[in-house]
Amino acid sequence: MTHRLPAYGLFAAMLAAAGLPLYIHAPKVYVDDYGVSLAALGAVLFGLRLLDVVQDPLLGRLAAALRGRRAPAVGVAVSVIAAAMVGLFAVTPPVAPLLWFALMLTAVFSAFSFLTIAFYAQGVTTATDLGQGGHLRVARWRETGALIGVCAAAVAPEALGFAGFALAFAALALAAGLSMRGEWRGPVEAPAGGFAPVLRDPAARRLLFVALVNATPVAVTSTLFLFFVESRLQAPGMEGPLLLLFFLAAALSAPFWGKAADRYGARRILLLGMGASVVGFVFALGLGAGDWPAFAVICVVTGAALGADMVVLSALFARRLETIAPGAAEAFGLWSFVTKATLALAAATLLPTLEAAGFEAGTRNDAQALWTLTILYAGVPCLLKLVAMALLATAPLGHDDEDIETGTETGTGTNTWKTSSTR
């Protein structure tokens, strides 16, 4: 079967535009425009992630059950996410703003979860069809598209306003849904194994744990980015350009990380990317008012490092699933929960901590509040990245675990990764 890989990039761009930017823009909008407290927003975001404890496994089962009818199911979910984004950003809350925030985010997150699970599971099937090198090819298109989508979502609110951004997202969702027509199918013969194949497998468990710890710094910095630029750097108006620079660096670097992993080994390349992030966070600790040019350099370094995380780690997990859970949908329900849980944890802990330290958005803050913001924004992610590096360095992926594309399962349940070329 011939696959249209650019369609995977466009669909990933749509999902990314509805994912991470929600944690960057939505809380600040509801603080600035409707006066909702940071602590209340953090509680809502954390509560929605608790819902995912039940919801994501069920959505994984639903995606597995509908693998023979994915196209109409995806069409419904795309419609829901588009409508909810319009409601969140383009509609004045008809009820209490905090309640409206919770309702719209529930719809967005539920549709996002189902679409992400179905999309990544489809990627496993497509990569198998493509043969040798398939997982990195799919990952490059998918993750590069996702990063481009985040770049667009980072600047669209500044250029179009939040209402314009929401309407543009709805149009993107329609285009992405249409582009994937004919791609939605699943291995009907694959058994529904639930989470058990992943949780029993040492390599898959460690990859999930690495993903959890490694994604948390991104969640932390995403949640606090606007506050850091506005209050610590005292550079209002630079939030959009700096955010764009960060994600643009990630998008431009993504294809190169994939090729480097194919040539030099996945573990080595991931550790290199993580190390670059640590260097960036260390330098961010010393920034103060007016240091936005130095922060721009840090955005380039840490953004490029994010490209390695997104392309290589997801390809490793997808390749492992091809061996232990061919259906993939339920397993990606677990992956979806793990990655989103980091954002919830960040929102639930960071925003109340900032508020307790006396921090107030949009006003002049004292030295203690600004130092708390700096420690949370740069110090905490630095420590978490170091933990993630240690976990990855000792991950039981097999004797030749530097590589991704072909492998055989050993008697211990780990995988021996072999090299292949995607060129």
ROVO-55095 format. One record per residue (C-alpha): x, y, z. Coordinates in Angstrom, 1 decimal. Example, Ala and Ser with C-alpha at 12.3 -4.5 7.8 and 13.67 -1.06 7.14 Angstrom:
BEGIN
east 12.3	north -4.5	up 7.8
east 13.7	north -1.1	up 7.1
//
This chain:
BEGIN
east 0.0	north 0.0	up 0.0
east 1.2	north 3.5	up -0.8
east 1.2	north 5.9	up 2.1
east 1.1	north 9.7	up 2.0
east 3.6	north 10.5	up 4.7
east 3.1	north 14.3	up 4.4
east -0.5	north 13.7	up 5.6
east 1.0	north 12.4	up 8.8
east 3.0	north 15.6	up 9.2
east -0.1	north 17.7	up 8.7
east -2.2	north 15.7	up 11.1
east 0.6	north 15.8	up 13.7
east 0.7	north 19.6	up 13.3
east -3.0	north 19.8	up 14.1
east -2.6	north 17.7	up 17.2
east 0.4	north 19.7	up 18.4
east -1.5	north 23.0	up 17.9
east -4.1	north 21.7	up 20.3
east -1.8	north 20.1	up 22.8
east 1.2	north 21.9	up 24.4
east 0.0	north 25.5	up 23.5
east -3.1	north 24.9	up 25.7
east -0.7	north 24.9	up 28.7
east 1.1	north 28.0	up 27.5
east -1.7	north 30.2	up 26.4
east -5.0	north 29.1	up 28.0
east -4.1	north 29.7	up 31.7
east -2.7	north 33.2	up 31.0
east -5.8	north 34.1	up 29.0
east -8.1	north 33.1	up 31.8
east -6.0	north 34.8	up 34.3
east -5.7	north 38.1	up 32.4
east -9.1	north 38.3	up 30.8
east -11.4	north 36.6	up 33.4
east -9.5	north 37.0	up 36.7
east -9.3	north 33.3	up 37.4
east -6.6	north 32.5	up 40.0
east -3.5	north 30.5	up 39.2
east -4.3	north 28.0	up 42.0
east -7.8	north 27.3	up 40.6
east -6.5	north 26.8	up 37.1
east -3.8	north 24.4	up 38.4
east -6.4	north 22.4	up 40.3
east -8.6	north 22.1	up 37.2
east -5.7	north 21.0	up 35.0
east -4.6	north 18.4	up 37.6
east -8.2	north 17.2	up 38.0
east -8.5	north 16.7	up 34.2
east -5.4	north 14.5	up 34.2
east -6.8	north 12.4	up 37.0
east -9.8	north 11.8	up 34.7
east -7.3	north 10.5	up 32.2
east -6.3	north 7.7	up 34.7
east -9.7	north 6.2	up 33.8
east -10.3	north 7.7	up 30.4
east -7.1	north 7.0	up 28.5
east -7.2	north 3.2	up 29.0
east -10.8	north 3.2	up 27.9
east -10.0	north 5.3	up 24.8
east -7.2	north 2.9	up 24.0
east -9.6	north 0.0	up 24.1
east -12.1	north 2.0	up 22.0
east -9.4	north 2.8	up 19.4
east -8.5	north -0.9	up 19.3
east -12.1	north -2.0	up 19.0
east -12.7	north 0.5	up 16.2
east -9.5	north -0.2	up 14.3
east -11.5	north -1.5	up 11.4
east -13.6	north 1.7	up 11.4
east -11.1	north 4.3	up 12.4
east -12.0	north 6.8	up 9.7
east -15.5	north 7.8	up 10.9
east -14.4	north 7.6	up 14.6
east -11.5	north 10.0	up 13.8
east -13.9	north 12.3	up 11.9
east -16.1	north 12.7	up 15.0
east -13.1	north 13.3	up 17.3
east -11.7	north 16.0	up 14.9
east -15.0	north 17.8	up 14.9
east -15.1	north 17.7	up 18.7
east -11.6	north 19.1	up 19.1
east -12.2	north 21.9	up 16.6
east -15.5	north 23.0	up 18.3
east -14.0	north 22.9	up 21.8
east -11.0	north 25.0	up 20.8
east -13.3	north 27.6	up 19.3
east -15.3	north 27.5	up 22.6
east -12.2	north 27.9	up 24.7
east -10.6	north 30.8	up 22.9
east -13.3	north 32.5	up 20.7
east -16.4	north 32.3	up 22.9
east -17.0	north 34.5	up 25.9
east -17.8	north 32.0	up 28.7
east -21.6	north 31.8	up 29.0
east -21.2	north 30.3	up 32.6
east -18.5	north 30.9	up 35.3
east -15.2	north 31.2	up 33.5
east -13.5	north 28.5	up 35.5
east -16.4	north 26.0	up 34.7
east -16.3	north 26.9	up 31.1
east -12.5	north 26.4	up 31.1
east -13.0	north 23.0	up 32.6
east -15.8	north 21.9	up 30.2
east -13.9	north 23.0	up 27.0
east -10.6	north 21.5	up 28.1
east -12.4	north 18.2	up 29.0
east -13.7	north 18.1	up 25.4
east -10.3	north 19.1	up 23.9
east -8.4	north 16.6	up 26.0
east -10.8	north 13.7	up 25.4
east -10.7	north 14.2	up 21.6
east -7.0	north 14.8	up 21.7
east -6.4	north 11.6	up 23.6
east -8.4	north 9.5	up 21.2
east -6.8	north 11.1	up 18.1
east -3.3	north 10.7	up 19.5
east -3.8	north 7.1	up 20.4
east -5.3	north 6.2	up 17.0
east -2.7	north 8.3	up 15.2
east 0.4	north 6.8	up 16.8
east -1.1	north 3.3	up 16.6
east -1.6	north 3.9	up 12.8
east 2.0	north 5.0	up 12.6
east 3.1	north 1.6	up 13.8
east 1.1	north -0.2	up 11.1
east 2.3	north 2.2	up 8.5
east 5.9	north 1.9	up 9.5
east 5.6	north -1.9	up 9.3
east 4.2	north -1.5	up 5.7
east 7.2	north 0.7	up 4.8
east 9.6	north -2.0	up 5.8
east 13.2	north -1.4	up 6.9
east 13.7	north 2.2	up 8.2
east 9.9	north 2.7	up 8.4
east 9.8	north 3.8	up 12.0
east 12.3	north 6.6	up 11.6
east 10.6	north 7.8	up 8.4
east 7.2	north 8.0	up 10.0
east 8.7	north 9.6	up 13.1
east 10.5	north 12.3	up 11.1
east 7.4	north 13.3	up 9.2
east 5.2	north 13.1	up 12.3
east 7.4	north 14.8	up 14.8
east 8.6	north 17.5	up 12.4
east 4.9	north 18.2	up 11.6
east 4.1	north 18.4	up 15.3
east 6.9	north 20.9	up 15.9
east 5.8	north 23.0	up 12.9
east 2.3	north 22.9	up 14.4
east 3.5	north 24.1	up 17.7
east 5.5	north 26.9	up 16.0
east 2.3	north 28.1	up 14.2
east 0.3	north 27.9	up 17.4
east 3.0	north 29.9	up 19.3
east 2.7	north 32.9	up 17.0
east -0.9	north 32.6	up 15.7
east -2.5	north 34.2	up 18.9
east -0.2	north 37.2	up 18.6
east -0.9	north 37.6	up 14.9
east -4.6	north 36.6	up 14.7
east -5.8	north 37.1	up 18.3
east -7.1	north 34.2	up 20.3
east -10.4	north 34.1	up 18.5
east -8.6	north 34.1	up 15.1
east -6.3	north 31.4	up 16.3
east -9.2	north 29.2	up 17.3
east -10.9	north 29.6	up 13.9
east -7.6	north 28.9	up 12.1
east -7.2	north 25.8	up 14.2
east -10.7	north 24.6	up 13.2
east -9.7	north 25.0	up 9.5
east -6.4	north 23.2	up 10.1
east -8.3	north 20.3	up 11.8
east -10.6	north 20.0	up 8.7
east -7.6	north 20.0	up 6.3
east -5.7	north 17.4	up 8.4
east -8.7	north 15.1	up 8.7
east -9.3	north 15.2	up 4.9
east -5.6	north 14.6	up 4.2
east -5.6	north 11.4	up 6.2
east -8.5	north 9.8	up 4.3
east -7.6	north 6.3	up 3.2
east -4.8	north 6.0	up 5.8
east -6.9	north 4.9	up 8.7
east -6.7	north 1.1	up 9.1
east -5.5	north -1.3	up 11.7
east -4.2	north -4.8	up 11.9
east -7.6	north -6.4	up 12.4
east -6.0	north -9.7	up 13.4
east -3.9	north -8.1	up 16.2
east -5.1	north -9.2	up 19.7
east -6.2	north -6.6	up 22.2
east -3.6	north -7.1	up 24.9
east -4.3	north -4.0	up 27.0
east -1.4	north -2.6	up 28.9
east 0.0	north -6.0	up 29.9
east 2.5	north -6.5	up 27.0
east 4.0	north -3.1	up 27.7
east 4.1	north -3.5	up 31.5
east 5.6	north -7.0	up 31.3
east 8.4	north -5.9	up 29.0
east 11.5	north -4.5	up 30.7
east 12.5	north -2.4	up 27.7
east 9.1	north -0.9	up 27.1
east 8.7	north -0.1	up 30.9
east 12.0	north 1.7	up 31.0
east 11.2	north 3.7	up 27.8
east 7.9	north 4.8	up 29.4
east 9.7	north 5.8	up 32.6
east 12.3	north 7.7	up 30.6
east 9.5	north 9.4	up 28.7
east 7.8	north 10.4	up 31.9
east 10.8	north 12.0	up 33.5
east 12.2	north 13.4	up 30.3
east 8.9	north 15.1	up 29.3
east 8.4	north 16.8	up 32.7
east 11.0	north 19.5	up 32.1
east 9.2	north 20.5	up 28.8
east 5.9	north 20.6	up 30.8
east 7.5	north 22.8	up 33.5
east 9.0	north 25.3	up 31.0
east 5.9	north 25.3	up 28.9
east 3.7	north 26.1	up 31.9
east 6.0	north 28.9	up 33.1
east 7.4	north 30.3	up 29.8
east 5.2	north 33.3	up 29.4
east 5.6	north 34.3	up 33.1
east 9.4	north 33.9	up 32.9
east 9.8	north 36.1	up 29.9
east 7.3	north 38.8	up 31.1
east 8.4	north 39.0	up 34.8
east 12.0	north 37.5	up 35.1
east 13.4	north 38.9	up 31.9
east 11.1	north 41.9	up 31.9
east 10.6	north 41.6	up 28.2
east 6.9	north 41.9	up 27.5
east 6.1	north 41.5	up 23.9
east 9.0	north 39.1	up 23.3
east 7.1	north 36.0	up 24.4
east 5.8	north 35.2	up 20.9
east 9.1	north 35.6	up 19.1
east 11.1	north 33.7	up 21.7
east 8.5	north 30.9	up 21.8
east 8.6	north 30.7	up 18.0
east 12.4	north 30.6	up 18.1
east 12.3	north 27.6	up 20.5
east 9.9	north 25.5	up 18.5
east 11.4	north 26.5	up 15.2
east 14.8	north 25.3	up 16.4
east 13.1	north 22.0	up 17.4
east 11.4	north 21.7	up 14.0
east 14.5	north 22.4	up 12.0
east 16.6	north 20.0	up 14.0
east 14.2	north 17.1	up 14.0
east 15.1	north 15.5	up 10.7
east 18.8	north 15.7	up 11.5
east 18.3	north 14.0	up 14.9
east 16.6	north 11.2	up 13.1
east 19.4	north 10.7	up 10.6
east 22.0	north 11.0	up 13.4
east 20.2	north 8.3	up 15.5
east 20.1	north 6.0	up 12.4
east 23.8	north 6.5	up 11.9
east 25.3	north 6.8	up 15.4
east 22.7	north 5.1	up 17.6
east 19.6	north 6.2	up 19.4
east 20.8	north 6.1	up 23.0
east 23.9	north 8.1	up 22.2
east 22.0	north 10.8	up 20.3
east 19.3	north 11.0	up 22.9
east 21.9	north 11.5	up 25.7
east 23.5	north 14.2	up 23.6
east 20.2	north 16.1	up 23.2
east 19.4	north 15.8	up 26.9
east 22.9	north 17.1	up 27.8
east 22.3	north 20.1	up 25.6
east 19.1	north 20.8	up 27.5
east 21.0	north 20.7	up 30.8
east 23.5	north 23.2	up 29.6
east 20.7	north 25.6	up 28.5
east 18.9	north 25.3	up 31.9
east 22.1	north 26.0	up 33.8
east 22.7	north 29.2	up 31.9
east 19.0	north 30.2	up 32.3
east 19.4	north 30.2	up 36.1
east 21.7	north 33.3	up 35.9
east 19.4	north 35.4	up 33.7
east 17.8	north 38.6	up 34.9
east 16.0	north 41.7	up 33.6
east 16.9	north 42.6	up 30.0
east 18.7	north 39.3	up 29.3
east 16.3	north 38.2	up 26.6
east 19.1	north 38.1	up 23.9
east 21.0	north 35.5	up 25.9
east 17.7	north 33.7	up 26.5
east 17.2	north 33.6	up 22.8
east 20.4	north 31.6	up 22.4
east 19.1	north 29.3	up 25.2
east 15.8	north 28.9	up 23.3
east 17.7	north 27.7	up 20.2
east 19.8	north 25.2	up 22.2
east 17.0	north 23.7	up 24.2
east 14.6	north 23.8	up 21.3
east 17.0	north 21.8	up 19.1
east 17.4	north 19.4	up 22.0
east 13.7	north 18.9	up 22.1
east 13.8	north 17.7	up 18.5
east 15.9	north 14.7	up 19.6
east 13.5	north 13.8	up 22.4
east 10.5	north 13.9	up 20.1
east 11.9	north 12.0	up 17.1
east 14.2	north 9.4	up 18.6
east 12.3	north 8.4	up 21.8
east 9.0	north 8.0	up 20.0
east 10.6	north 5.9	up 17.3
east 12.2	north 3.7	up 20.0
east 8.9	north 3.1	up 21.7
east 7.0	north 2.5	up 18.4
east 9.6	north 0.0	up 17.3
east 9.3	north -1.9	up 20.6
east 5.6	north -2.0	up 20.2
east 5.9	north -3.6	up 16.8
east 7.4	north -6.6	up 18.6
east 5.4	north -6.8	up 21.8
east 2.0	north -5.2	up 20.9
east 1.3	north -5.1	up 17.2
east -2.2	north -3.6	up 17.6
east -0.5	north -0.7	up 19.5
east -3.7	north 1.3	up 20.2
east -4.1	north 0.3	up 23.9
east -0.3	north 0.6	up 24.5
east -0.4	north 4.1	up 23.1
east -3.2	north 4.8	up 25.5
east -0.6	north 4.3	up 28.2
east 2.0	north 6.4	up 26.3
east -0.6	north 9.2	up 26.0
east -1.4	north 9.2	up 29.7
east 2.3	north 9.2	up 30.7
east 3.2	north 12.2	up 28.5
east 0.1	north 14.2	up 29.4
east 0.5	north 13.4	up 33.1
east 3.7	north 15.6	up 33.1
east 1.7	north 18.6	up 32.1
east -0.8	north 18.0	up 34.8
east 1.8	north 17.5	up 37.4
east 3.5	north 20.8	up 36.3
east 0.3	north 22.8	up 36.4
east -0.9	north 21.3	up 39.8
east 2.4	north 22.0	up 41.6
east 4.0	north 25.0	up 39.9
east 1.2	north 27.5	up 39.7
east 0.1	north 27.1	up 43.3
east 3.8	north 27.3	up 44.4
east 4.3	north 30.5	up 42.5
east 1.2	north 32.0	up 44.0
east 2.3	north 31.0	up 47.5
east 5.6	north 32.7	up 46.9
east 3.7	north 35.9	up 46.2
east 4.1	north 35.9	up 42.5
east 1.4	north 37.8	up 40.5
east 1.3	north 37.8	up 36.7
east 1.5	north 41.2	up 35.0
east 2.7	north 43.2	up 38.1
east 6.1	north 44.0	up 39.6
east 7.2	north 41.1	up 41.8
east 9.7	north 41.1	up 44.6
east 13.1	north 39.3	up 44.5
east 11.8	north 36.2	up 46.4
east 9.0	north 35.7	up 44.0
east 11.2	north 36.1	up 40.9
east 13.8	north 33.7	up 42.3
east 11.1	north 31.1	up 42.9
east 10.1	north 31.6	up 39.3
east 13.6	north 31.1	up 38.1
east 14.2	north 28.0	up 40.2
east 11.0	north 26.4	up 39.0
east 11.6	north 27.4	up 35.4
east 15.3	north 26.4	up 35.1
east 16.5	north 24.6	up 38.2
east 13.8	north 21.9	up 38.4
east 14.0	north 20.9	up 34.7
east 17.8	north 20.7	up 35.0
east 17.6	north 18.2	up 37.8
east 14.9	north 16.2	up 36.0
east 16.9	north 16.0	up 32.8
east 19.9	north 14.6	up 34.7
east 17.6	north 11.9	up 36.2
east 16.3	north 11.1	up 32.7
east 19.8	north 10.8	up 31.4
east 20.7	north 8.4	up 34.1
east 17.6	north 6.3	up 33.4
east 18.3	north 6.2	up 29.7
east 22.0	north 5.4	up 30.2
east 21.1	north 2.3	up 32.2
east 18.0	north 1.3	up 30.1
east 17.9	north -2.5	up 29.4
east 17.3	north -2.2	up 25.6
east 19.7	north -4.9	up 24.6
east 23.4	north -5.4	up 23.6
east 23.1	north -3.2	up 20.4
east 20.4	north -0.9	up 21.8
east 22.0	north 2.1	up 20.2
east 19.9	north 1.4	up 17.1
east 16.3	north 1.2	up 16.1
east 15.1	north -0.3	up 13.0
east 15.4	north -4.0	up 13.1
east 15.7	north -6.4	up 15.9
east 14.8	north -9.7	up 17.5
east 13.4	north -10.3	up 20.9
east 15.7	north -12.0	up 23.4
east 14.7	north -14.5	up 26.0
east 14.7	north -11.9	up 28.7
east 12.1	north -9.8	up 26.9
east 14.5	north -7.0	up 25.9
east 15.2	north -6.1	up 22.3
east 18.4	north -6.1	up 20.3
east 18.3	north -3.1	up 18.0
east 20.1	north -3.3	up 14.7
east 21.2	north -0.6	up 12.3
east 19.5	north 0.1	up 9.1
east 19.6	north 3.0	up 6.6
east 16.6	north 5.2	up 5.7
east 18.5	north 6.8	up 2.9
//
